[in-house]
Amino acid sequence: MPSSSDGIGGFFRRLLYRAWFVPACVLGVVAFVGFAALALMHYAFFRDGEKAAMVYVRGFGVVMTRFLGWKVETQNIENMLGTKPAVVVGNHQSNLDIATWGTFFPYQAVAVGKKEILKIPVFGTLWKVSNHILVDRSNAVRARESLAAAAQRIRTEKLSVWMLPEGHRNTKPEMLPFKKGAFHLAIAAQVPVVPFVTSPMWTVLDAHRWMVRPGVVRVRFLAPIPTGGMTDEDVDRLSLATREAMEAVRQEFLATAGPRIG
């Protein structure tokens, strides 16, 4: 029965959001595998891992956001586009973050992911051939070696590396404690950290209750934080400065966000 607070209108609204969630999931799986396969075909013909990755990223991002009715509003994107190479860090809220970020993910950029990505059919192969970075988090020595190799690639290839310092999806009001890998990497490569913040996804998505609706997802890029002259002794200070800058924007987004879906 509908609650007394929102009446029959709220009941049917939630029903519609749940009905929309199911085909969105089906499309998500089909698009995830389909665009990864298409990207691998592109790679087989042209042997260009970066362009193959962009086939997947752009295709999946545009298709999913248009189907969901999400408008991705980027703010101060010049902070990211005009700062290369760099380590780009952001907050992570859902599996569909890749759809919103895919609409603006730039060329000459790679992402860092767990080695378990290689186990994902089709997508794992695409990740490998497109030269994105894999980290073995279960092995501290290998993880450090991976980051050292990434620092070398940043310097020689002028890449930007995208990382998620929380390490896991997080929908709570507070960010999770930051892992230090992104900040070790930025200092090792002597490149700026460019933070970005995505507005609360709970205004358009509630995966636990199987609901999704159209809406605006805002992504704001913050001013680059320089690392010139820093050493590993400055990692904690750099991590804290990045977190404080991101938290200020998160609180602004939280204060101006619309109601939760439902």
HUGIDA-V213743 format. One record per helix or strand of 2 or more residues. SS is the DSSP state (alpha for helix, beta for strand). FROM is the first residue (numbers start at 1). LEN is the number of residues. If there is no record, write none. Layout:
ss = {SS;SS}
from = {FROM;FROM}
len = {LEN;LEN}
//
This chain:
ss = {alpha;alpha;beta;alpha;beta;alpha;beta;alpha;alpha;beta;alpha;beta;alpha;beta;alpha;beta;alpha;beta;beta;alpha}
from = {7;49;70;78;86;97;109;115;123;133;140;160;181;192;201;205;207;211;215;232}
len = {40;20;6;4;5;6;6;5;7;3;18;4;9;7;3;2;3;2;7;25}
//
